[in-house]
Structure formats: structure tokens, C-alpha cells
Amino acid sequence: MCRLGLVCIVVLASSGAIEAQDDLAIDQIADGNQLAGNSVDVQSLEALTDALLAQMMDFRTLGNLTQSGMNTVNTVAFGGDLGAVVQRFHGEQSVSNLAALGSYSVGGLLFQDGKNVAGMASADTLAFADQLFGADARQLIFNNAEIAYLSGGVSQRGSNTANMVTAERAIGTASQTIELGAVQRVDNVLHLAAMASVDAYISQYGENYGNVMQSDTVDSATRIFAGDQIVHNVVTLEELSAGRIDQRGVNVANMIQSSRIGSITQISVGTQSVINQVFGPNGQLLTGDNIVQSTDNMVNVTILTAPDGNNDNGLLSVEQSADFPQSMTGNSGSQTGNAVVINR
């Protein structure tokens, strides 16, 4: 067993000297915090005066700026057969990318990216897996930029993953739990004084994945999702523009993909929310052909793929229960719950 206040990470490579690893067990417990932060603070937009805005052409020009952060805890990667993997996370993973460029014109690309991963296991075969993302666990990503004038592009991205198990051939018995109170959240925030109407573009994307499983064969799986998955994309324009703005949010909880499944129970009582917003100079919500917003909320999804030889008469037992809200704002979206997809 590994126990650390901050992180506990085990990575195993395949070994030709070991032919069977059914008795190999790995326990990982992490109860601390992981924090990654990047900050560029030149001048906030709140400090700009009308006189300074009138000198827009005199703003200094910024080419490209990249801010990225990643946190990973409790991971196992093995090229053979594992007996058991137990993973527990009680803590916070946070990525913060801040860029206050109130006196700059961005002519290149401003890229802000954050990733958090807690509880990931992969092997050729896995006899037993038990993953927990506790009630006190948090995965948070905050991308925030303030720009005087945009003639290039801005891309803000955030990705949170909790409890993922993959096996090349088979998974025996597996349990994945995200407890009530746990949070996966992505916030992408952009404030522009002005934006070019032809070449400028904005892209905001956030995704949260919780309790994901993939294997050719799964004997038995139980998954409980009771947390909150939130994506919030917001753009504020101090001057109207026809520049392109793309906003997208994806939340996925309790998804399994396999060609053969013995029995599976999936219960969801948490929440999924995607908020896509573009505000104008007076605080009004904006829409238009140049603003593309999309949402995908998915919970309790079972995907049956074609087995080798495309011939399988096995029985499948699926029990799925979802009793929680899925919500979205924006001009396009889809929401899926308690779905079985058969690709055969």
C-alpha cells in the first residue's frame, strides 16, 4: 500500500519474466492537494481609461502565449495481467491559468490548457478494480484572460478525468464510485475590450469524465455517480464583433464500452451542467451566426461493440438508474441518460 499526503502514483511496465500476475495487487491512496498555476499580469481591463482605449493602435502586440498545467494522481499502467487495483482520492486537483493583458493586442494565439487525472488503471487483464473519488475530492480548472484587442485567436481548454479503467482483454469485477459532494468543474473566462471581425476567433472547451470503463470483456461492474460535473464558458465583449466564437461543454458519467458484459449496475444521482454564454457591452446575452454553442451531457451509457468473429449469443444484464438534473444554456445541445447502444 502507498500512502502519501500529496500524491501516490505507481506506474508499472510490462515484464517478460512474469507470465501471470493474478496475485499482483496495487493499493493507491491520496489525500492531499495538487495545485498548478500560471499567471501573466501586465494590466487588467479595469485599469483602462477612455483615453487609453482611444490609443488602441498604440497597444503593444503579443504573438503567441501558452499557459498549461496538468495534475495526475493514482495511475497504474501495466502490459500484463493484474490481480487487483484499489485507488482512493480525497483531495483537490487545481489548474489555474491567468493572463491579464489589458494593454496588449494579441495577434497570434493565446492558448490556456488544464488537465486533471485522478484514478486511472490499464492492463491486459484486470481481475478486480475498485476506484473511489471521495466526497471531499475536487477537480478544478480555471482559465481566465483579459485582452485589450484580439486580431488572432484565443483557445481555452479544460479536461477532468476521475475513475477510468481500461483492459485490452478482460475485466473481472469492478466498482467505481464518485461520492455525493465530489466536484469536477471547468471554467473558461475571456474578457475583450475589442475584437477584429475577420481574422479573430475564440474557442472555449471543457470536459468532465467520471467512471469510465473499456474492455473486450467485463464480467461484473457496479458504478455510482453522485457528484457534480460543471462546464462554464463565458465571453464578455466590450465592443460588438462578428468574429467567430465557439463554445462547447461535455459531461460524461458512468460510461462502459465492451463487446461482452455479464452484469452491470449504474446509478446516478448527481448533476451535470453546461453553461455557454457570450455577453455584450451592456451585459446582454448575444447570439448570432458567428456564435456556435454546443452541449453534451451523458450519464449511464452502455456501448456494446462487435466481438471477434461478430458472433456472440451471450446474455446481458443491465440495471441503470438516473435521478438527477441535466442542464444547459446555449443554442445547441444533447442530453442522454440510461442508454444502451449496440454496434453489431
Helices and strands as residue ranges (DSSP letters): E 2-4, E 25-30, E 33-43, G 45-47, H 50-54, G 56-58, E 60-62, E 65-77, E 81-89, E 92-106, E 109-133, E 138-150, E 153-178, E 183-195, E 201-225, E 228-237, E 244-258, E 260-268, E 271-279, E 291-304, G 308-310, E 317-322, E 326-329, E 334-342
